[in-house]
Amino acid sequence: MTTVDATRSEIVSRVTQWARDVFHAPAAEVDETTVLMDIEGADSIRMLHLLGRLEAHYGVVLMAEDTWVPATVGELAEDLRQAVGRRPVDG
């Protein structure tokens, strides 16, 4: 799969899993509607780690102001999907 082929559901799944990993959160605590900074163990350093990991994986750069509002997993996934859609296709 290339980054351009990523669907919203695949991105939501990845953001959910990586948020669980980075914040050391139980699976039941994190889903698409979860506000990222409300997750127990979430802090600005871990949030930056999560964003950096996602940006590196998808080959995009997210605007910091878009991610510091009380963003949910789903909202972050949508920001990523849009950023991936704007990314030029290699070829």
N, C-alpha and C positions, 0 to 999 in steps of 0.2 A: 504494500500500500504506500503510495506517495502521500506527502502531507496534504496535497490538494484534494485527494480522494477521501479525506476524513469526513465522516458524517457527524451530524450533531450528536447522535446517540453514542457513537464511538468516543467523541470528545467528552461528553458527560461522564461516560464510564471511566475514562482515564483520569479526569479531574477528580472524580469521587474517590477512586482507588488511591491516587497519589496524595490527596488531602488526608485520607485515613493514615497513610504511611508517614507522611511528613509530620502530622500533628499527633501521631500515635493514638488515634481515636478508634474506638470499636466500630465495626461495620454498621451496627444499628444506629449509630449517632450521626452518620453522614450520608445524606442523599441529595438529590437535585435541589431541594428547597432549603437546605441548610445554609445559614449565613456563616461564611467561612470564619470570621473573627469571633463567632459565638462558640466555636468548637473548643472544648476543654483542651488546653495545651497550645492553642493558637496564640502566636505573638507575631510581631512585625518581622523578626528575623526568620522564623519558619515560613511566614507568608512569602517573603522574598525568595526563600529557597524553593518553595512550590512554584512560584511564578517563573523563576529562572529555569527550573527543570522543564516546565511546560513550553517556555519560549525556545529552549534548545531543541526539544523534541520536534516541535512543529515548525521551527525555522522562522519564527516571527518575533516581533517586539510589541509588547503591550504597553499602552500608555499608563503610567502609574496612577494618574487621577481617575482612570476608569476602574481601577481595582481596589481603591481604598474606601469607596462608599460601602455601606453594608451589603456587599455583594454575596449572592448565593452561589452555590456550586453551578447551578444552571445559568446564571448571568455570566459567570466567568467563562463557562463553556461556550456561550453564545459570542462573547467577545473574541475568544480564540477562533471560533468557526468563521467569523467575519474577517479576522486578520488573515487566516489561512486562505480565504477566498480572494483576498486582495494581493496575495503573494504571487509574483510572476512564476509561470510554469517554466521549469528548466527544459531546454531542448534545443 
